[in-house]
């Protein structure tokens, strides 16, 4: 059954409200991850500098195997994305945007910024609490 124009508009407004409220943030991050995996896989399928496909080098011959390899460890996706930075050599503009989005999300979750990556903020020592009993 086809949706009416009013139903499509209502759903579109619901999506906009969810985005504005942050309710759809998880879905947006999942979409960003999917775009990054697609970008990494597209690069993976291109020939390496020596003319051999990357899949022939690392043994990941399908997207499912590649995805499983990325899922094997929580940091695999982020490490794969960071391997292209800062030069982004061999990537299209859309692939660069997809990969940078994942890095920015990871940096935000770790409360870091790409410019300060590797520099940990030192917390000041705790202040002594006054002895109330005295």
Secondary structure, DSSP 8 states (H G I E B T S, - for coil): ----HHHHHHHHHHHHHHHHHTTTHHHHHHHHHHHHHHHHHHHHHSB-TTS-BHHHHH---SHHHHHHHHHSSTTHHHHHHHTTTTT-TT--HHHHHHHHHHHHHHHHHTT--GGGTT-------------TT-
